Amino acid sequence: MTRHQSLTLATTCALLATSLLVAGAQRPGVFNGNRDHPAIRYSTAPVSDPVARLNAALDAGTASLSYDPARGGYLASVLEALKVPVSSQVLAFAETSLQASKIRMHNPRAIYFTDQVSVAWVRGGDVLELAAQDPTQGTVFYTAPMQGTDRPRFRRDNQCLACHLSWDTLAVPGPVLQTVFPRKSDRDYADGGFTDHRLPVGQRWGGWFVTGAQVPARHMGNQPMLQPTPRTGPPKALRAVTGEFDTAGYLVPTSDVAALLVLDHQVHATNLITRLNWEHRAGTPAAQAEAADALAEYLLYAEEAPLPRPVKGTSGYAEDFAAVGLRDSRGRSLRELQLDGRTFRFPLSYMVYSPTYAALPLAARQAMATRLSAALEGRRTEVGYAHLTAPVRQAIREIVAETAPAVLSPTR
């Protein structure tokens, strides 16, 4: 993508965001209110997300950040402070972010994430980019300087909403995940779309590196954005990106396939949760019911595209991800990755444990409990729920009963 096309993409995102506020069009499946509705006040209400808490700790002198030019400036220190595992690193080289002009296949954007915060670093960039989940306000965006300073702090940055507030984020501020397909020349406009766990794996990860000991036979990753002659064979298999570009400054040489699969699921789940929260604070009963239906189906992986063959990463992410999960008396967890046929062993999303889910208004959590219970008791018989066999449903109910009983029985 040329710089002109990068700017064109950014302009398109801005127009999409503006259309939500100016045109006021009603559209099903998205939040049709204003982000600064008196019940929401996205721009002005206090926030308590992980980055805001770290800022407060820095101000109080109870936390500090160290600058290391060899480890991404403040990057390594920020990840440690926010408890983000380095193994979560995924690498995007499609030129579609705030610092698009600096991103290339030989200089990909590194993204690190947990359930509640993500940190993006571009070698040679001006800022770190962060997105944090506030329990009530949804996704809040920040930037921090890449250069050493006496008082490093995170600044809230709403210019990110140019691309992170659109129909594709359900008209709430939220993360986006794209697959960008190769083009014949830099005169052709970039093509692709947004990704979640429902998209067939063969169409995912265009513009990303994909590494692992075992990866899907077909995907769109690991190939240049410009291809005069489209590639017909399988994508290049990579255990690591060592040798693909100069990895100086990157914390690990991987863009782990397991991390990509988790991120594929998590991004849309995050926006669905925010939308349900906002609908119950500022929306209509019909929109509230629709938002609960959509979230329940997604959290139960009702339309998950199957994994054609087993996959296995190399960064240790799968182990790090599972290690922080709540477990029942039999050692089972909703964070247990299967990576064979489907991503998770027990198909009820771990996002039900998140602070953002717990902060849903009581009526929203009750609506969700009704819908989740119907599926987990076998009362949803549609094709999309066929993966919820009787043993799987029983296992999920047992895990939730021990680790998060309020998910199915909210009381306050």
C-alpha positions, 0 to 999 in steps of 0.5 A: 500500500502506498502512502497515498492509499494509507491516507485514503484508508484513514480518510475512509475510516474517518468518514465512516465514524463521522457518518455515525454522528452526522447522518444519524442513520438507524442500522440494525445490529449496532449502537444507534445512540451517541457516545456522549449520551448523558447515560454514557459520557464516553469523552468525559466520564471518569475511567478506571481501565488498566492504563488509567490505573497505571497512570495514577500509580505513576503519578503517586510514585508507586510505579515507574517505567524504565527506558531501554532502547534495545527493547523497544524504548518503554515497551518492555517496561510497559508490558511488565507493568500491565502484566501483558505476556511477551508471548502474545506478540503478533506481527502485522505488516499491512499499513493500516494503523495510526503509524501506517507510513512506518509499517512494512513487511520488513518493519511490522507492527508488534501487538501484545495483548491480554483480555483487558489491554493491548499495546502496539509498537512500531520500530521507529515510530513516534508513540506506543499505541494502547487500547484498554477496556474500561469496565463501563466505558468500553475501549479507551485509547491512549498513546505514550512517547517512544522517546525517553522522558523524565515523566512518561505518561499515557495520553488519552487519544480520541483520534484513534476513533477515526478507525475505531468507531464504525459500523464494524465496531458496532458503532461503539469505540472498540478494537478492529482486526483486519485481513488485507489481501495482496494486490497486483500493484501499488496502484490497486486499492487494498481489499480485505475485511474484518476478522473474527472466529466466524471467518474461514481460516483460509481467509484470515491473516492477510497482512500478518506474519503467522508462526508456529510448529503447526499452522493451517495449511491455508491462510492469507498470512506470510505473503507480500502485499504486492503480488503481480502474479497471485500465489497459488501454493500454500503460504510459507511455513514459519516457526519464527520470523528470524531471517524474514527481516531484521528483528532488532528491537522486537521482544520475541521472533514470533507471531504466534498462531495460537495468539492470533486465534485468541485475538480473532475471537476476543476483538469482536467479543469486546465490542459486543459486550460494550454494545450490550452495556451501552444499549442497557444504559441508553438504548431501547428494549428491542435493541437491548434484546438484539444485543443480548442475542448477538453476544450470547451466540458469539460467546457460545461460538455458535458460528465458529469456523472449524480449524481444518487441522491441529495447530500449535504455536512456538512462543509459549502463548497457549500455556501463558494464556491458560495459566491465568484461568480460573479452574474447577475442582477437576482442573478444567478452565474456559481458557483451555485451548484445544486448537484442533477442530475448534479453538477452545476445549469448552466453548463458552468464552473466557470473556464472561470472566472479564471486568467488562462483562461483570460490569454489565447492568444487572438486567443485561446480565440476567438477559445473558443468563437466560440465553446462555442457560437455554443453550447449555441446557440443550434448548437451542437445537439450531445447526449452529449449536450442534457443537454443544453436545450433552457432555460439553454442555455439562462440563461448561455448566460444572466449570461455571458453577464452581468458577463464576456462578453469577454468569448463569445466576446473576443476583446483583 
